[in-house]
Amino acid sequence: MSKARSLIACFVIALLGSAALPALAVDAPPRAKPADEVFYQIFERSFADSNGDHIGDLKGLTGKLDYLKQLGITSILLTPLQPSPYYHNYFATEFKAIEPAYGSMDDYFAFVRAAHARGLKVYLDEEFQYVAEGHPWRRDSIGKPHATYADYLLWRDPQHRVAEPFLDHATWDGYDGRHIGIAMVDLNQPAVKRYFLHLLLFWADPHGDGSGRDGVDGFRIDHMMDDLDDKGLDKNLFADFWTPLFRALKARRPELRILAEQAGWGYGDAWLTRGHADLVFAFPLRGALAQLDKHAIVKTLRATAAATPAGKDQVIMLENHDIDRFMSLVDGNPAKARVGAAIALMLKGEPLIYYGQELGMRGRPLKNVPVSDAVQIPMREAFRWKADLAAPGSATWYQGPQRWWTERFNRSNDGVSLEEEQAQPGSLYHWYRKLLALRRARPELREGSQRILCDDASAVLCILREDGPRRTLLIANLGDTEARPVLDPALLGDASWFDLLGDGKQPVDASLHPMQVRILGTH
């Protein structure tokens, strides 16, 4: 959820089954083993259409798995799939279900099996805090305090006429003009805790045998908080809700990983310690990377490392579904796009690529429009498979006379499509493939330590990654004039350094043009 608490929240809920549920233990859950993953976040509605209705769907996604594998992705992070009155499918009206426009439950499991067959992991985006108008917990409990699910929600009056609203707004607008109410769930209710445990066990272990066959490999927890929306109503959630839930899940699936989107977008240390998530999102670092400011990056790298306990990790990103596209932030400058990608993919942590980032897709929030989820449509435009935006497979669900279509960022034959960039060896797409191949080939980039060199007043950023004798050195000139890195020879030793993206030996102190990046390594 954005810092402005924009209309983003997510939730996938399963109906209660008859299987016995494990007790909700209160001890800290076991940590998942450290993993080296490259996440690819997909906004499902906008990714790939298989049936000509211009809406991205599960069959379309399944048909593009080979593309993701070839790009160098290891893990797919999906935005929500369940029915919702909102186009982004956060704020569900039905939980153990798939949005009909995306396909069926059979299509979903076919996708998971196909991803696993290619060695790709799958993560689902979850939120447990709210339900939308039309959900049976709300619909069947309005004015009925003794209804079956009445106690599952928080209410402002004993007669249950007014549900506790999301961020104190009675309704929230959708891009299509509908005004939709959203209510807070009472996460302190024992029945609610059991309900959500059963839900996540369904997605993580559908066959109920502990094998994880056809199950997801982890969850993203959207807008995770200890005191939901700081209202004092759903509080002590780290200890009383999240920790027991995660422990019970990992009792069934020990390798399951939890990615927490920490509310407030800080460093996330409380979420990694008291909240017992495995990873958080490196939002402060993303802010520094967006500036391409050497000193801000160095400062934030140190603070991020200090906030990350051993065995936990940070997701490194330039983009996601809530924030400006990086190519728009750098005003379409290809050199800045390349250096930003190189830094993000070479740093210690687990990188995330937002769909279309590898092509340089653009997008920023709409301005001067009424507050609704329409504001963020520009960052969620259709993935560009072909040069022609109207080509089959293009998920242009947002077509129409409104500004999010007439002022769209991505246009036919603009050079920003997979079809166009695959044919150009110097394209941003091929740059991402090179960087991801390098990360895959060099163990120090996946598992090694990280040291900041060139710790001086210059604009040259120097990051050394090490794993035993294997070393990789990233050097990037983030200034606006030519510059040379000042490196201590004692730190580099007598090793010969080679250009990992080119040919031959390279002096480590060679001069760099503005926004030039060099990646050197030892054999």
Secondary structure in CASP SS format (residue, H / E / C, confidence):
PFRMAT SS
TARGET T0000
AUTHOR 0000-0000-0000
METHOD secondary structure of the structure
MODEL  1
M C 1.00
S C 1.00
K C 1.00
A C 1.00
R C 1.00
S C 1.00
L C 1.00
I C 1.00
A C 1.00
C C 1.00
F C 1.00
V C 1.00
I C 1.00
A C 1.00
L C 1.00
L C 1.00
G C 1.00
S C 1.00
A C 1.00
A C 1.00
L C 1.00
P C 1.00
A C 1.00
L C 1.00
A C 1.00
V C 1.00
D C 1.00
A C 1.00
P C 1.00
P C 1.00
R C 1.00
A C 1.00
K C 1.00
P C 1.00
A C 1.00
D C 1.00
E C 1.00
V C 1.00
F E 1.00
Y E 1.00
Q E 1.00
I E 1.00
F C 1.00
E H 1.00
R H 1.00
S H 1.00
F C 1.00
A C 1.00
D C 1.00
S C 1.00
N C 1.00
G C 1.00
D C 1.00
H C 1.00
I C 1.00
G C 1.00
D C 1.00
L H 1.00
K H 1.00
G H 1.00
L H 1.00
T H 1.00
G C 1.00
K C 1.00
L H 1.00
D H 1.00
Y H 1.00
L H 1.00
K H 1.00
Q H 1.00
L H 1.00
G C 1.00
I C 1.00
T C 1.00
S E 1.00
I E 1.00
L E 1.00
L E 1.00
T C 1.00
P C 1.00
L C 1.00
Q C 1.00
P C 1.00
S C 1.00
P C 1.00
Y C 1.00
Y C 1.00
H C 1.00
N C 1.00
Y C 1.00
F C 1.00
A C 1.00
T C 1.00
E C 1.00
F C 1.00
K C 1.00
A C 1.00
I C 1.00
E C 1.00
P H 1.00
A H 1.00
Y H 1.00
G C 1.00
S C 1.00
M H 1.00
D H 1.00
D H 1.00
Y H 1.00
F H 1.00
A H 1.00
F H 1.00
V H 1.00
R H 1.00
A H 1.00
A H 1.00
H H 1.00
A H 1.00
R C 1.00
G C 1.00
L C 1.00
K E 1.00
V E 1.00
Y E 1.00
L E 1.00
D E 1.00
E E 1.00
E C 1.00
F C 1.00
Q C 1.00
Y E 1.00
V E 1.00
A E 1.00
E C 1.00
G C 1.00
H C 1.00
P H 1.00
W H 1.00
R H 1.00
R H 1.00
D C 1.00
S C 1.00
I C 1.00
G C 1.00
K C 1.00
P C 1.00
H C 1.00
A C 1.00
T C 1.00
Y C 1.00
A H 1.00
D H 1.00
Y H 1.00
L E 1.00
L C 1.00
W E 1.00
R C 1.00
D C 1.00
P C 1.00
Q C 1.00
H C 1.00
R C 1.00
V C 1.00
A E 1.00
E C 1.00
P E 1.00
F H 1.00
L H 1.00
D H 1.00
H C 1.00
A C 1.00
T C 1.00
W E 1.00
D E 1.00
G C 1.00
Y C 1.00
D C 1.00
G C 1.00
R C 1.00
H E 1.00
I E 1.00
G C 1.00
I E 1.00
A E 1.00
M E 1.00
V E 1.00
D C 1.00
L C 1.00
N C 1.00
Q C 1.00
P H 1.00
A H 1.00
V H 1.00
K H 1.00
R H 1.00
Y H 1.00
F H 1.00
L H 1.00
H H 1.00
L H 1.00
L H 1.00
L H 1.00
F H 1.00
W H 1.00
A H 1.00
D C 1.00
P C 1.00
H C 1.00
G C 1.00
D C 1.00
G C 1.00
S C 1.00
G C 1.00
R C 1.00
D C 1.00
G C 1.00
V C 1.00
D C 1.00
G E 1.00
F E 1.00
R E 1.00
I E 1.00
D E 1.00
H E 1.00
M E 1.00
M C 1.00
D C 1.00
D C 1.00
L H 1.00
D H 1.00
D H 1.00
K C 1.00
G C 1.00
L C 1.00
D C 1.00
K C 1.00
N C 1.00
L H 1.00
F H 1.00
A H 1.00
D H 1.00
F H 1.00
W H 1.00
T H 1.00
P H 1.00
L H 1.00
F H 1.00
R H 1.00
A H 1.00
L H 1.00
K H 1.00
A H 1.00
R H 1.00
R C 1.00
P C 1.00
E C 1.00
L C 1.00
R E 1.00
I E 1.00
L E 1.00
A E 1.00
E E 1.00
Q E 1.00
A C 1.00
G C 1.00
W C 1.00
G C 1.00
Y C 1.00
G C 1.00
D H 1.00
A H 1.00
W H 1.00
L H 1.00
T H 1.00
R C 1.00
G C 1.00
H C 1.00
A C 1.00
D C 1.00
L E 1.00
V E 1.00
F E 1.00
A C 1.00
F H 1.00
P H 1.00
L H 1.00
R H 1.00
G H 1.00
A H 1.00
L H 1.00
A H 1.00
Q H 1.00
L C 1.00
D C 1.00
K H 1.00
H H 1.00
A H 1.00
I H 1.00
V H 1.00
K H 1.00
T H 1.00
L H 1.00
R H 1.00
A H 1.00
T H 1.00
A H 1.00
A H 1.00
A H 1.00
T C 1.00
P C 1.00
A C 1.00
G C 1.00
K C 1.00
D E 1.00
Q E 1.00
V E 1.00
I E 1.00
M E 1.00
L C 1.00
E C 1.00
N C 1.00
H C 1.00
D C 1.00
I C 1.00
D C 1.00
R C 1.00
F H 1.00
M H 1.00
S H 1.00
L H 1.00
V C 1.00
D C 1.00
G C 1.00
N C 1.00
P H 1.00
A H 1.00
K H 1.00
A H 1.00
R H 1.00
V H 1.00
G H 1.00
A H 1.00
A H 1.00
I H 1.00
A H 1.00
L H 1.00
M H 1.00
L C 1.00
K C 1.00
G C 1.00
E E 1.00
P E 1.00
L E 1.00
I E 1.00
Y E 1.00
Y C 1.00
G C 1.00
Q H 1.00
E H 1.00
L H 1.00
G C 1.00
M C 1.00
R C 1.00
G C 1.00
R C 1.00
P C 1.00
L C 1.00
K C 1.00
N C 1.00
V C 1.00
P C 1.00
V C 1.00
S C 1.00
D H 1.00
A H 1.00
V H 1.00
Q H 1.00
I H 1.00
P H 1.00
M H 1.00
R H 1.00
E C 1.00
A C 1.00
F C 1.00
R C 1.00
W C 1.00
K C 1.00
A C 1.00
D C 1.00
L C 1.00
A C 1.00
A C 1.00
P C 1.00
G C 1.00
S C 1.00
A C 1.00
T C 1.00
W C 1.00
Y C 1.00
Q C 1.00
G C 1.00
P C 1.00
Q C 1.00
R H 1.00
W H 1.00
W H 1.00
T H 1.00
E C 1.00
R C 1.00
F C 1.00
N C 1.00
R C 1.00
S C 1.00
N C 1.00
D C 1.00
G C 1.00
V C 1.00
S C 1.00
L H 1.00
E H 1.00
E H 1.00
E H 1.00
Q H 1.00
A C 1.00
Q C 1.00
P C 1.00
G C 1.00
S C 1.00
L H 1.00
Y H 1.00
H H 1.00
W H 1.00
Y H 1.00
R H 1.00
K H 1.00
L H 1.00
L H 1.00
A H 1.00
L H 1.00
R H 1.00
R H 1.00
A H 1.00
R C 1.00
P H 1.00
E H 1.00
L H 1.00
R H 1.00
E H 1.00
G C 1.00
S E 1.00
Q E 1.00
R E 1.00
I E 1.00
L E 1.00
C C 1.00
D C 1.00
D C 1.00
A C 1.00
S C 1.00
A C 1.00
V E 1.00
L E 1.00
C E 1.00
I E 1.00
L E 1.00
R E 1.00
E E 1.00
D E 1.00
G C 1.00
P C 1.00
R E 1.00
R E 1.00
T E 1.00
L E 1.00
L E 1.00
I E 1.00
A E 1.00
N E 1.00
L C 1.00
G C 1.00
D C 1.00
T C 1.00
E C 1.00
A E 1.00
R C 1.00
P C 1.00
V C 1.00
L C 1.00
D C 1.00
P H 1.00
A H 1.00
L H 1.00
L H 1.00
G C 1.00
D C 1.00
A C 1.00
S C 1.00
W C 1.00
F E 1.00
D E 1.00
L C 1.00
L C 1.00
G C 1.00
D C 1.00
G C 1.00
K E 1.00
Q C 1.00
P C 1.00
V C 1.00
D C 1.00
A C 1.00
S C 1.00
L E 1.00
H C 1.00
P C 1.00
M C 1.00
Q C 1.00
V E 1.00
R E 1.00
I E 1.00
L E 1.00
G E 1.00
T C 1.00
H C 1.00
END
